[in-house]
């Protein structure tokens, strides 16, 4: 297992955009807690194992081009179950509307 590659492409006052690339099966994000609400936009699609902070796991299947949202405070590790490289873009929303 190796860490997934995170490339921060925008990091400004309102938003942070990170491209995540998992080169091989078993690559992972590392255990982390989301500080902000976020949106994930899968580029390639793929299947992942999401390990929650309580030790439970679930399978997450992303479809290319089909975004989904997550909430601040979410704590997990995301591990690739794919035999090929997979990529998604994560948009963290730093400011809430007034």
C-alpha positions in Angstrom: 0.0 0.0 0.0 1.1 3.5 -0.8 -0.5 6.9 0.0 -2.7 8.3 -2.7 -1.3 11.3 -4.4 -3.0 14.6 -3.5 -2.4 17.6 -5.7 -3.8 20.9 -4.4 -4.8 22.9 -7.5 -6.7 25.8 -5.8 -6.5 26.9 -2.2 -8.1 30.2 -1.5 -10.4 31.9 1.0 -13.6 30.2 -0.2 -12.6 26.9 -1.6 -9.8 24.3 -1.8 -9.7 21.9 -4.8 -7.6 18.8 -4.6 -7.1 16.1 -7.2 -6.6 12.7 -5.7 -4.9 9.9 -7.7 -4.7 6.3 -6.6 -2.2 4.5 -8.7 -2.7 0.9 -7.5 -5.1 -1.2 -5.4 -4.5 -0.5 -1.7 -3.4 3.1 -2.1 -5.2 5.2 0.5 -5.8 8.8 1.7 -4.8 8.0 5.2 -7.1 8.5 8.2 -8.4 12.1 8.2 -11.2 14.3 9.3 -12.9 16.7 6.9 -12.7 20.3 8.3 -15.2 21.6 5.7 -18.3 20.4 3.8 -17.1 19.0 0.5 -18.1 17.8 -3.0 -16.3 14.9 -4.8 -16.3 14.7 -8.6 -15.1 11.3 -9.8 -13.0 11.6 -13.0 -12.5 7.9 -13.8 -15.0 6.2 -11.4 -13.9 3.2 -9.3 -14.5 1.2 -6.2 -13.2 2.1 -2.7 -13.3 0.8 0.8 -14.2 3.5 3.3 -13.0 2.8 6.8 -14.9 4.9 9.4 -13.5 6.1 12.7 -15.5 3.5 14.6 -13.8 0.7 12.7 -16.7 -0.1 10.4 -16.1 -0.3 6.6 -18.3 0.2 3.6 -17.9 -0.1 -0.1 -18.1 3.1 -2.2 -18.6 2.9 -5.9 -17.9 6.2 -7.8 -19.3 6.7 -11.3 -17.2 9.0 -13.6 -18.8 12.5 -13.7 -21.4 11.8 -11.0 -20.6 14.1 -8.0 -21.7 13.6 -4.4 -21.4 15.7 -1.2 -19.9 15.0 2.2 -20.1 16.9 5.5 -17.6 18.6 7.7 -16.6 16.4 10.6 -16.6 13.2 8.6 -13.6 11.0 9.7 -12.4 8.1 7.5 -9.8 6.5 5.3 -10.5 5.9 1.6 -8.7 2.9 0.1 -8.7 2.0 -3.6 -10.0 -1.5 -4.6 -9.1 -1.0 -8.2 -6.5 -2.7 -10.4 -6.0 0.5 -12.4 -5.3 4.1 -11.6 -8.3 6.1 -10.4 -8.8 9.8 -9.9 -11.3 12.1 -8.3 -11.5 15.8 -7.5 -12.5 17.1 -4.1 -13.8 20.6 -3.6 -13.8 21.7 0.0 -16.2 24.6 0.8 -14.4 26.8 3.3 -17.2 29.5 3.7 -20.8 28.9 4.4 -23.4 31.3 2.7 -24.3 34.2 5.0 
